[in-house]
Amino acid sequence: MVGDRYYDIQSGEGNRCLVVGASYGYAKPGELDDAGHNIARLAEILELVVREPEERATR
């Protein structure tokens, strides 16, 4: 799940999703610190999607 607010991160974690914070959105500084991953632009999502699940889980 990609989100740009804290409640997006909470929702994704609550549903056991891969959680990605989108720092290019509306989040305040530090709001996405709990996300498993953070991206500064949407194109960065491709790197996460093509990784093996075990590798994503360790980041």
Summary of the structure (lengths in Angstrom):
residues: 59
radius of gyration: 10.8
end to end distance: 15.4
largest distance: 30.6
contacts: 146
relative contact order: 0.21
helix: 39%
strand: 14%
